[in-house]
Amino acid sequence: MLQQEIDEYYAHFRVSNNLLELRNLVQVAELIVRCAMMRKESRGLHFTLDYPELLTHSGPSILSPGNHYINR
């Protein structure tokens, strides 16, 4: 919803540094939430009631475009 409003504003108004910063913040926030929701465990600040335990082997921690995982 917020992303749609930003896209609409982006298309109809002059692009400013503040608008670029807002767009970047929303994109990063969305990525953080998506990654946290994909985890089947709680790890660090990504705690979920559905999976409260920490797994001994962590899953992929880096995502790239197209939902490809990079293990490091």
DRENDO-1510 file (C-alpha; in Angstrom, 1 decimal, always signed):
<recs>
REC; n; res; u; v; w
REC; 1; MET; +0.0; +0.0; +0.0 .
REC; 2; LEU; +2.7; +2.5; +1.0 .
REC; 3; GLN; +4.8; +1.4; -2.0 .
REC; 4; GLN; +1.8; +2.2; -4.4 .
REC; 5; GLU; +1.5; +5.7; -2.9 .
REC; 6; ILE; +5.2; +6.3; -3.4 .
REC; 7; ASP; +5.1; +5.0; -7.0 .
REC; 8; GLU; +2.1; +7.3; -7.8 .
REC; 9; TYR; +3.8; +10.3; -6.2 .
REC; 10; TYR; +7.1; +9.4; -8.0 .
REC; 11; ALA; +5.2; +9.4; -11.4 .
REC; 12; HIS; +3.5; +12.8; -10.9 .
REC; 13; PHE; +5.9; +15.0; -9.0 .
REC; 14; ARG; +9.5; +16.2; -9.2 .
REC; 15; VAL; +11.9; +13.6; -7.8 .
REC; 16; SER; +13.7; +15.0; -4.7 .
REC; 17; ASN; +16.3; +13.6; -2.4 .
REC; 18; ASN; +13.6; +13.1; +0.3 .
REC; 19; LEU; +11.5; +11.1; -2.1 .
REC; 20; LEU; +14.4; +8.9; -3.1 .
REC; 21; GLU; +15.2; +8.3; +0.6 .
REC; 22; LEU; +11.6; +7.4; +1.3 .
REC; 23; ARG; +11.5; +5.0; -1.6 .
REC; 24; ASN; +14.7; +3.3; -0.4 .
REC; 25; LEU; +13.6; +3.0; +3.2 .
REC; 26; VAL; +10.3; +1.4; +2.1 .
REC; 27; GLN; +12.1; -1.1; -0.1 .
REC; 28; VAL; +14.6; -2.1; +2.6 .
REC; 29; ALA; +11.8; -2.4; +5.2 .
REC; 30; GLU; +9.8; -4.7; +2.8 .
REC; 31; LEU; +12.9; -6.9; +2.2 .
REC; 32; ILE; +13.5; -7.2; +5.9 .
REC; 33; VAL; +9.9; -8.2; +6.6 .
REC; 34; ARG; +9.8; -10.7; +3.7 .
REC; 35; CYS; +13.0; -12.4; +4.8 .
REC; 36; ALA; +11.8; -12.6; +8.4 .
REC; 37; MET; +8.5; -14.1; +7.3 .
REC; 38; MET; +10.3; -16.8; +5.2 .
REC; 39; ARG; +12.3; -18.0; +8.1 .
REC; 40; LYS; +11.2; -21.2; +9.8 .
REC; 41; GLU; +13.0; -20.3; +13.0 .
REC; 42; SER; +13.6; -17.4; +15.3 .
REC; 43; ARG; +17.0; -15.9; +14.9 .
REC; 44; GLY; +18.2; -12.6; +16.3 .
REC; 45; LEU; +15.6; -9.8; +16.0 .
REC; 46; HIS; +13.5; -12.0; +13.7 .
REC; 47; PHE; +11.4; -13.7; +16.4 .
REC; 48; THR; +8.2; -15.5; +15.3 .
REC; 49; LEU; +5.6; -17.1; +17.5 .
REC; 50; ASP; +5.1; -19.8; +14.9 .
REC; 51; TYR; +8.8; -20.9; +15.1 .
REC; 52; PRO; +10.1; -19.8; +18.5 .
REC; 53; GLU; +13.2; -22.0; +18.5 .
REC; 54; LEU; +16.6; -21.4; +17.1 .
REC; 55; LEU; +17.8; -24.0; +14.6 .
REC; 56; THR; +21.3; -25.4; +15.0 .
REC; 57; HIS; +21.9; -24.9; +11.3 .
REC; 58; SER; +20.9; -21.5; +10.0 .
REC; 59; GLY; +19.2; -21.1; +6.6 .
REC; 60; PRO; +20.3; -18.9; +3.7 .
REC; 61; SER; +21.0; -15.3; +5.0 .
REC; 62; ILE; +21.5; -13.5; +1.7 .
REC; 63; LEU; +18.8; -13.2; -0.9 .
REC; 64; SER; +19.2; -12.0; -4.5 .
REC; 65; PRO; +16.6; -10.9; -7.0 .
REC; 66; GLY; +14.5; -13.7; -8.3 .
REC; 67; ASN; +14.3; -15.5; -4.9 .
REC; 68; HIS; +17.7; -17.0; -5.3 .
REC; 69; TYR; +19.5; -17.8; -2.1 .
REC; 70; ILE; +23.2; -17.3; -1.4 .
REC; 71; ASN; +24.7; -19.3; +1.5 .
REC; 72; ARG; +27.6; -17.7; +3.3 .
</recs>
